[in-house]
Amino acid sequence: MSLLIKGLYKSFGEIILFDDFNIEIEENTITCILGPSGCGKTTLLNIISNNSQADKGHFEGFSQKVLSYIFQEPRLLPWKTVKQNIAFVLNNQKAKSEKLEIAKKYMRLVELEKFADFYPSKLSGGMKQRVAIARAFSYRSDIILMDEPLKALDLKLKQNLIKAFDRLWLTDKRTVIFVTHDIDEALLLGKDIYVFSKAPVKINKKITIDIPFAERVLNSDKIHHIKNDILKIM
């Protein structure tokens, strides 16, 4: 099954971001949208989430889908602990004990069990983002939208977060649309990578990576070859 966007047109005044743009996103996999700053990546997420309206376009497969979001900033509630931040997004119909059990499950998957009762002010930037990732997965969404959530982190933190994300995704293989301008992030996370041009956006290339997460190493010959291919068209 796939999600389809056909004939998308979106402009802001005289700036045209999308003009008869088409994309197919495979469900239950991780799709990376890779492109330069300002090319419309975040706008595409905003259109998918109905935070912005397309001027024109046809959408298939998105109707009735429940979305969760991982932003550039963790956006945690400062007056709630790690455990409470995760439990907060769960269905109000669930009993408090059930919410806490679900929160514990996702804290364990991102290796934050020992920090369950810590407030955000006591956490590092990488830990806060792990809470945000756990929160997004604990919410029973169909699609997770990720807007450059690793942007402000150094390489080691990024790699640790990507491992945590991989562990979570492998538990239920949700549809993920991940926006980034960082080639390494796309190579480590994506199954399908769409390389966007500058606006008005065209897809310069679609790359499918079938290497398991655990075997993806940036300096491996295969990944290095794919990276070089991307660099030639960006």
C-alpha positions in Angstrom: 0.0 0.0 0.0 1.1 3.5 -0.7 0.3 7.1 0.1 0.0 9.3 -3.0 0.3 13.0 -3.6 -0.5 14.0 -7.2 -0.5 17.4 -9.0 0.5 19.4 -5.9 0.7 23.1 -6.3 1.8 25.4 -3.5 3.0 29.0 -3.6 3.7 31.8 -1.1 3.1 35.0 -3.1 5.5 34.9 -6.0 7.5 32.0 -4.6 6.4 28.7 -6.1 7.4 25.7 -3.9 5.5 22.9 -5.7 4.2 22.9 -9.2 2.5 19.7 -10.5 4.5 17.7 -7.9 4.0 14.0 -7.5 5.3 11.6 -4.8 4.5 8.0 -3.7 5.2 7.0 -0.1 5.3 3.4 0.8 3.3 2.6 4.0 5.0 0.9 6.9 8.4 2.0 6.0 10.7 5.0 6.5 10.8 7.5 3.7 13.4 10.2 3.9 12.9 13.6 2.1 16.4 15.0 1.5 17.0 18.4 0.1 18.5 21.8 0.6 17.1 24.3 3.2 14.2 26.3 1.9 13.1 23.8 -0.8 9.8 23.0 0.7 10.4 19.9 2.9 8.8 21.3 6.0 5.9 22.8 3.9 5.2 19.3 2.6 4.9 17.9 6.1 2.7 20.8 7.0 0.4 20.1 4.1 0.3 16.4 5.0 -0.7 17.3 8.6 -3.2 20.0 7.5 -1.2 22.7 9.2 -1.0 24.3 5.8 -3.4 24.0 2.8 -2.3 23.0 -0.7 -3.4 25.4 -3.4 -4.1 22.4 -5.6 -3.5 18.7 -5.4 -4.9 15.2 -5.0 -4.1 13.0 -2.0 -4.7 9.3 -1.7 -4.4 7.1 1.4 -4.2 10.0 3.9 -7.8 10.1 4.8 -8.6 9.1 8.4 -4.9 8.6 9.2 -3.8 9.6 12.7 -0.5 11.5 12.8 2.2 12.1 15.3 5.0 14.6 15.0 8.7 14.8 16.1 10.0 18.4 15.8 13.4 20.0 15.6 12.9 20.9 19.3 11.7 18.2 21.8 8.7 20.4 23.0 8.5 18.6 26.3 6.3 19.9 29.1 8.7 21.3 31.6 6.5 20.6 34.6 6.1 16.9 33.8 8.7 14.1 34.3 9.9 11.9 31.5 7.3 9.3 32.3 4.6 11.9 32.6 5.5 13.5 29.2 5.1 10.2 27.5 1.9 9.2 29.3 0.4 12.6 28.6 -0.3 11.9 24.9 -2.0 8.6 25.6 -5.7 8.2 25.2 -7.7 9.6 28.1 -9.9 6.5 28.1 -6.9 4.4 29.3 -6.5 3.8 33.0 -3.6 5.7 34.7 -1.8 2.4 35.4 -2.1 1.3 31.8 -0.6 4.6 30.6 2.3 4.2 32.9 3.0 0.7 31.7 3.0 1.9 28.1 5.3 4.8 29.1 7.7 2.3 30.8 7.8 0.2 27.6 8.9 3.1 25.5 11.3 4.5 28.0 12.9 1.0 28.1 13.2 1.0 24.3 15.0 4.4 24.3 17.1 3.4 27.4 15.6 6.1 29.7 14.1 3.9 32.4 16.5 5.3 35.0 15.4 8.8 34.2 11.6 8.2 34.4 11.2 10.7 37.2 13.5 13.4 35.9 12.2 16.7 34.6 13.3 18.0 31.2 15.6 20.7 32.8 17.7 17.8 34.2 18.2 16.1 30.8 20.7 16.6 28.0 19.6 17.6 24.5 19.9 14.1 23.2 18.0 12.7 26.1 15.2 15.2 25.6 14.9 14.2 22.0 14.8 10.5 22.9 11.8 11.3 25.1 10.2 13.1 22.2 10.8 10.0 20.0 9.4 7.7 22.6 6.3 9.9 23.0 5.6 9.9 19.3 5.8 6.1 19.1 3.7 5.6 22.3 0.8 7.6 20.6 -1.1 5.2 18.4 -0.6 7.0 15.2 -0.6 5.6 11.7 2.1 8.1 10.4 5.0 9.7 12.2 6.2 13.0 10.6 9.8 14.0 11.5 10.9 17.5 10.9 14.8 17.5 11.2 14.7 16.3 14.8 18.5 15.6 14.8 19.5 18.9 13.3 21.1 20.5 16.4 23.0 17.4 17.6 26.6 16.3 17.1 27.4 13.1 15.1 27.7 10.8 18.1 24.4 11.9 19.6 22.7 11.6 16.2 24.0 8.0 15.8 22.7 7.1 19.3 19.3 8.6 18.6 19.1 6.8 15.3 19.8 3.5 17.1 17.1 4.3 19.6 14.7 5.2 16.7 15.5 2.0 14.9 14.7 -0.1 17.9 11.3 1.6 18.3 10.5 1.4 14.6 11.3 -2.3 14.4 8.7 -3.0 17.1 5.8 -1.9 14.9 7.1 -0.7 11.6 5.0 2.4 11.3 4.9 4.7 8.3 7.5 7.4 8.9 8.2 10.5 6.7 11.5 11.9 7.8 12.7 15.3 6.5 16.4 16.2 6.6 19.1 18.1 4.7 21.8 15.8 6.1 22.8 13.0 3.8 24.2 10.8 6.6 20.9 10.9 8.5 19.1 9.8 5.4 21.5 7.0 4.7 21.3 5.7 8.3 17.5 5.9 8.6 15.8 5.7 5.2 14.5 2.8 3.2 13.4 5.1 0.4 15.2 8.4 0.0 13.7 11.1 -2.3 16.3 13.8 -3.2 14.6 17.1 -3.8 15.7 19.9 -6.0 15.5 23.6 -5.1 12.1 25.1 -5.5 9.9 24.7 -7.4 10.6 21.1 -6.2 11.3 18.2 -8.5 12.4 14.8 -7.4 16.0 14.5 -8.7 16.3 10.9 -7.7 14.7 8.2 -5.6 17.0 5.8 -3.9 16.0 2.6 -2.1 18.3 1.1 0.5 17.7 -2.5 1.5 20.6 -2.8 3.9 19.3 -3.7 7.5 19.8 -0.9 10.0 22.3 -2.9 12.0 24.6 -3.2 9.0 24.6 0.4 7.9 28.0 1.9 8.4 28.8 5.3 6.9 32.3 4.3 5.8 31.2 1.0 4.2 31.8 0.8 0.4 28.1 0.4 -0.4 26.9 3.4 1.7 29.8 5.5 0.5 28.9 4.8 -3.1 25.3 5.8 -2.5 26.4 9.0 -0.8 28.6 9.9 -3.7 25.7 9.4 -6.1 23.5 11.8 -4.0 26.3 14.4 -3.7 26.4 14.6 -7.5 22.8 15.6 -7.8 22.4 17.9 -4.8 
